[in-house]
C-alpha cells in the first residue's frame, strides 16, 4: 500500500504544474487584428500571455472569443481605437516603470 501511495504522490507532483498552467497559452500564437486604414496589426498573443500573466488585463475590455472586438465595435459597445489606446497606455506605463515595453508608434504595429 505504501508503494502505491508513493507512486500517486509522484504522479501528483508531476501533474500539478500542468494543471496549474493548463489555462495558459490558449488561442493563437499570433493574431491578425483589424487595424483600420493604417493596416492590420499582428498581435503576439503568446508573448503577451507570458509577460502579463493575467488575461484580464486585456480581456476585461473584450471576451476571449474570435471576432469579439469587431462585434463589440459594431454594436457600439466598444469605441473605435479603444483597444489600441489600452495597448499603448500599457506599453507606455511599462516603459515609465523601466519594464520591457511594446511599441507606442503607429508604424511599429500597423502593417501599412
Residue, then its C-alpha position, 0 to 999 in steps of 0.5 A: x500500500x505504501x508503494x502505491x501511495x508513493x507512486x500517486x504522490x509522484x504522479x501528483x507532483x508531476x501533474x500539478x504544474x500542468x494543471x496549474x498552467x493548463x489555462x495558459x497559452x490558449x488561442x493563437x500564437x499570433x493574431x491578425x487584428x483589424x487595424x483600420x486604414x493604417x493596416x492590420x496589426x499582428x498581435x503576439x498573443x503568446x508573448x503577451x500571455x507570458x509577460x502579463x500573466x493575467x488575461x484580464x488585463x486585456x480581456x476585461x475590455x473584450x471576451x476571449x472569443x474570435x471576432x469579439x472586438x469587431x462585434x463589440x465595435x459594431x454594436x457600439x459597445x466598444x469605441x473605435x481605437x479603444x483597444x489600441x489606446x489600452x495597448x499603448x497606455x500599457x506599453x507606455x506605463x511599462x516603459x515609465x516603470x523601466x519594464x520591457x515595453x511594446x511599441x507606442x508608434x503607429x508604424x511599429x504595429x500597423x502593417x501599412 
